[in-house]
Amino acid sequence: MLDLNLPPCEINIKKDGQNLIVFDRLRAKYVALTPEEWVRQNFVNYLIAYKKYPPMLIANEMQIKLGRRIKRCDSVVYDNQLQPLVIVEYKAPEVSITQKVFEQIARYNYVLKVPYLIVSNGMNHYCCQIDYEKQSIAYLEEIPSYEELIISTKQV
């Protein structure tokens, strides 16, 4: 698979017939190894290993109801009270991060109303913090650690 703009990590990949599958430790099962899944597995590992996000507070493929439709957030990070803190949207490395991607994650956020949104294609990563009181969005220089998320949300 393609090298990403993320620290290297060990990922459990195996063949299932003609297809490659990858073990998703959060869902505790093997899933198809698509380019987007490659980004998800590497990014989740980065959040856990380098940003100290507790694995038990991250959910992959989180289902939400958006109007009459069921959608899936790629990953959702929760606080200790199981309130959603972050929605993460992944794209394959060859997919550009465009306004359309941000509109997609913003639609998911109509339901969850999180303070942080992250978008990554494995090569480029964007994180923004939403201030609902001031009705503003600030793009951050880097992905916050889990501790920084918790501290910033307690100040609000």
Secondary structure by P-SEA (a helix, b strand, c coil): cccccccbbbbbbbbcccbbbbbcccccccccccaaaaaaaaaaaaaaccccccccccccbbbbbcccbbbbccbbbbcccccccbbbbbbcccccccaaaaaaaaaaaacccccbbbbbcccbbbbbbbcccccbbbbbcccccaaaaaaaaaac
